Amino acid sequence: MKVALAADHAGFELKDLLSMALEKRGHEVIDLGTHDRKPVDYSDFAEAVGQALRQKRAERGVLICGSGVGVSVAANKIPGVRAALCQDYYSAHQGVEHDDMNVICLGARIVGPELALELSLAFVSARFNGEERHRRRLEKVIELERKYSKEEMK
């Protein structure tokens, strides 16, 4: 699977660890930065991952900042992105299976490297199950996005 991976300065080290671990397991990782600890803005990296998904350069995204909250908020502003902050195994796979989540957000100051890897692997291994109730709910989410995007255009 092609995975776009990005982090701000707080998530830089964790990003590099996850990149290596995902590649070792056969995933193609697109590293969208940051590449050092120099302070940067998380929203820039959330946008980079969102654009990679919209342009179909990646199938999924992993975003990391200090808490995971900032990248989650920013990523969800991008049409077509369904990002969620995950801190447990169940949410990491269930978010894909039921909600077709395409970006997992992690807090480098919250989860350690072992848990971050477990969550990332659960996320990339999961598939949307396509059950009628989940498709129906997903369509409603997509319609909300369309509705309020059109409203902003007025």
C-alpha positions in Angstrom: 0.0 0.0 0.0 1.2 3.6 -0.7 1.2 5.5 2.5 1.8 9.3 2.7 3.6 10.0 6.0 4.2 13.4 7.5 4.8 15.1 10.8 5.7 18.4 12.4 8.8 18.9 14.5 7.3 17.1 17.5 6.6 14.0 15.5 9.7 14.0 13.4 11.5 11.1 15.1 8.4 9.0 15.3 7.7 9.6 11.6 11.2 8.3 10.7 10.7 5.2 12.8 7.3 4.4 11.3 8.6 5.1 7.8 11.3 2.4 8.2 8.9 -0.1 9.9 6.2 0.3 7.2 8.8 0.0 4.4 10.2 -3.2 6.0 6.7 -4.6 5.9 6.3 -4.0 2.2 4.5 -0.6 2.1 5.6 2.2 -0.2 6.1 5.3 2.0 5.9 8.8 0.6 7.8 10.9 3.2 6.3 14.4 3.1 8.4 15.9 5.9 9.4 17.4 8.1 13.0 16.3 8.0 14.4 17.8 11.2 13.4 19.3 14.6 13.2 22.9 13.5 9.8 24.2 14.5 7.2 24.1 11.7 3.4 24.3 11.4 1.4 21.0 11.6 -1.2 22.3 9.2 1.3 22.4 6.3 2.0 18.7 6.7 -1.7 17.8 7.1 -2.3 19.6 3.8 0.6 17.7 2.1 -0.9 14.4 3.1 -4.4 15.4 2.1 -3.2 16.5 -1.3 -1.3 13.2 -1.8 -4.6 11.4 -1.1 -6.7 13.7 -3.4 -4.1 13.3 -6.2 -4.1 9.6 -5.7 -0.4 9.5 -5.0 -1.2 7.6 -1.8 -4.0 5.3 -0.6 -3.7 6.2 3.1 -2.0 8.8 5.3 -0.3 8.9 8.6 0.0 12.3 10.4 1.9 13.0 13.6 2.2 16.0 15.8 2.7 16.4 19.5 -0.8 15.5 20.5 -2.3 14.3 17.2 -5.2 16.8 17.7 -3.8 19.6 15.5 -3.1 17.4 12.5 -6.5 15.8 12.9 -8.3 19.1 12.9 -6.3 20.4 9.9 -6.6 17.3 7.8 -10.4 17.1 8.2 -10.7 20.5 6.5 -9.5 18.9 3.2 -12.4 17.5 1.1 -12.2 13.7 0.9 -10.0 13.3 3.9 -11.4 11.3 6.8 -8.8 11.6 9.6 -9.1 10.5 13.2 -6.9 10.6 16.2 -6.3 7.1 17.4 -4.7 5.9 20.6 -5.9 2.3 20.7 -5.8 -0.7 18.4 -9.6 -1.0 18.1 -10.1 2.6 16.8 -7.2 2.2 14.4 -8.7 -0.6 12.5 -12.4 0.0 13.2 -12.1 3.5 11.8 -11.3 2.1 8.5 -13.6 -0.9 8.6 -16.7 1.2 9.5 -16.0 4.8 8.6 -13.5 4.4 5.7 -11.0 6.5 7.6 -8.1 7.3 5.2 -5.7 9.2 7.6 -4.6 8.1 11.1 -3.4 10.9 13.4 -1.0 10.1 16.2 0.4 12.1 19.1 4.1 11.6 19.4 4.0 12.9 23.0 1.0 10.6 23.8 1.8 7.2 22.3 5.2 5.5 22.4 6.9 4.1 19.3 5.7 0.5 19.9 2.1 1.5 20.2 2.4 3.9 17.3 3.7 1.1 15.1 0.9 -1.2 16.3 -1.7 1.4 15.5 -0.2 2.2 12.1 -0.1 -1.5 11.1 -3.7 -2.0 12.2 -4.7 1.0 10.1 -2.9 0.0 6.9 -4.1 -3.6 7.2 -7.8 -2.8 7.7 -10.3 -2.5 4.8 -13.6 -0.8 4.6 -16.1 -3.6 5.0 -18.8 -2.0 2.8 -21.8 -3.2 4.8 -24.9 -1.4 3.9 -25.2 0.5 7.2 -21.6 1.7 6.9 -22.0 2.7 3.3 -25.2 4.6 4.2 -23.5 6.5 7.0 -20.4 7.3 4.9 -22.7 8.7 2.2 -24.2 11.0 4.8 -20.8 12.2 5.8 -19.8 12.8 2.2 -23.1 14.7 1.7 -22.3 16.9 4.7 -19.0 17.8 3.2 -20.6 18.7 -0.1 -23.4 20.6 1.5 -21.1 22.8 3.6 -18.5 23.2 0.8 -21.3 24.6 -1.4 -22.5 26.9 1.4 -19.0 28.4 1.7 -19.0 29.1 -2.0 -22.0 31.4 -1.7 
